[in-house]
Amino acid sequence: MESNIIGILVTIVVYLSGMIIIGAVFSKKNNDVSDFYLGGRKLGPFVSAMSAEASDMSSWLLMGLPGLAYLCGLAEAGWTAIGLAIGTYLNWLLVAKRLRIYSSKTNSITLPDFFSDRYHDSRKILSGVAAIIILIFFVPYTASGFSACGKLFGTLFGWEYHSAMIISAVIIIAYTSLGGFLAASFTDLIQSIVMTTALVIIVCFGISTAGGLDAVVENAKALPDYLHMTVTRSLNEDGTFSQTGYGFLPIVSTLAWGLGYFGMPHILLRFMAIEDENKIKLSRRIASIWVVIAMGVAIFIGFIGNQLSANGTISTLYGAGSNSSETIIMEIAKVLSKHSFLAAMVAGLIFAGILACTMSTSDSQLLAASSSMSENIIKGMFKMNLSQKASMVVARVVLIVIAVAGVILAWNPDSSVFRVVSFAWAGFGATFGPVMLAALFWKRSTKWGSIAGLIVGGIMVFVWKFLVRPMGGAWDIYELLPAFLCAVITIVVVSLLTAKPEQAVLDEYDEVSRSLKA
């Protein structure tokens, strides 16, 4: 085996071993299901901020966004990043503190729990519907993460895709099932540091190899669509490009990515787990600053990659029907790894950063899906009474079963990772987003309005994605935006047409509002 491959492998093995050790350490801190799924609400401000953002970004940060900037210019990548940055800030500003106080008041340990507890839904209809939606969108979302890991190891070491994917899944399952929420959150913190380090190394090495910052900027200036956010270009089937305007409607559609944050279960759970709601402002600042810098650097790496293609350092990453542009960071890391054994280990850290992006999202998704199945379907809808010990066993077994289902769904190596991520993001944003905002900010909202909003939002995501959007033209809008609006209208109309909430529900809402003011 070549020395550069050994160097890369050593770094990745050390990283993966560290994740499993963390899971084993935190396994001793899980005394009940509340600890396993919510960490006993003990997350500090820094861990909660970085864990939330690491679980949010996934491999999109180190693969999708640089590839998008490399291939399509600044327009789509830039507006997407702006939408996500705004969404991140508003989610922390509007939702975090209120959800932390409200969920603590209702003693809710899962997101579906909170919805039912908020409206005193004793029959758990609302939490059951929410749990089913989580399973519908999270199992394939998790599968996309396993697939990304399999492709990464396959590209690096020439491993067979299925074997590489299974090894990756086993590692993620191991530390998540052992340590639960605290392990996932702490590993997310470590993974966010690894991701940040990878970005810094790539920028420094990339600029040096590209001939300096001036060379990168001059190359970008020579291609107008790379610096203007009002034009973009798309890859044709013959490998050529078509340049088009990026008008108002595409901008609004792309900015709509930010709406997804209000409904992401794995991010909202971090808000519920914060130890001190008075330190959320610090978490908001940390999270917002990191997201803006990380996405800005990721886009800039796309421009660096274009200059490296122009000077022949790496191959041109175009190709009809290909996602090769998404491997831009991997290609730069391969160039770095050829310099020396130490350089290969540094390159291994970059590959570990890509792996960290995927793992930090997959572990959070597994926990959210597992909690929904065990707490809200098995124990909630089917009324199975389990002891604390039995509940812990069920929690871990369900997590493993869901992970196996994800592996099965990811079995096809040609599946599109980022198409699945985009669709799942829209699904959660359009279902949970409107319901969460109504539950937290509209006193008159009702259980039936929320149930209707969940169903309509979920259905509209499928309808718009597969029936309306293919018509093109003015209908070519990201499905999150129209589905979100339909869900909001549905919640308002159905809530006003049904009886107002009982007095105990209204009193509880007022008590939470007083706590916020205090």
Secondary structure as UniProt FT lines:
FT   HELIX           3..27
FT   TURN            28..29
FT   HELIX           33..38
FT   HELIX           39..41
FT   HELIX           45..57
FT   HELIX           58..60
FT   TURN            61..63
FT   HELIX           64..72
FT   HELIX           74..90
FT   HELIX           91..96
FT   HELIX           97..106
FT   HELIX           111..118
FT   TURN            119..120
FT   TURN            122..123
FT   HELIX           125..157
FT   HELIX           161..210
FT   HELIX           213..221
FT   HELIX           224..226
FT   TURN            229..230
FT   STRAND          231..235
FT   TURN            237..238
FT   STRAND          241..245
FT   HELIX           248..255
FT   HELIX           256..263
FT   HELIX           265..272
FT   HELIX           277..279
FT   HELIX           280..310
FT   TURN            311..312
FT   TURN            320..321
FT   HELIX           324..327
FT   HELIX           328..337
FT   HELIX           341..371
FT   HELIX           372..381
FT   HELIX           388..409
FT   TURN            413..414
FT   HELIX           417..441
FT   TURN            443..444
FT   HELIX           447..463
FT   HELIX           464..468
FT   HELIX           469..471
FT   HELIX           473..475
FT   HELIX           480..497
FT   HELIX           503..517
//
